[in-house]
């Protein structure tokens, strides 16, 4: 009996883009920042102000702030102000972000998969040609459109 070998599939660029947009809308709704700022600011990047889409104000959060808060170092910019337990703390910040960004983010989370499905159907033939070209160049195991 011979072993069947499956060719390695590349990363589908469109699926990655769709996933990033949906995840970014979710982090914007809950934490007030997009996915990149949420994941990187405070660790790999310095915090930027909330008006610039970053985690550098009292209502927006980054993953580093959540981790520091779990280890008792406090959430947000400082241990006082809106982050004190008297003012509602983390729950209050998430509630405010949901009120400010929830409807738009929900619309994005619903509309983006629909738009990508339609776009994939409309561009099926050109994408198929591009993927054949990538296969010819032996790049299909790395990336797929």
Helices and strands as residue ranges (DSSP letters): E 11-12, H 13-31, H 35-40, G 50-52, H 63-70, G 81-83, G 85-87, H 89-122, H 124-136, E 143-144
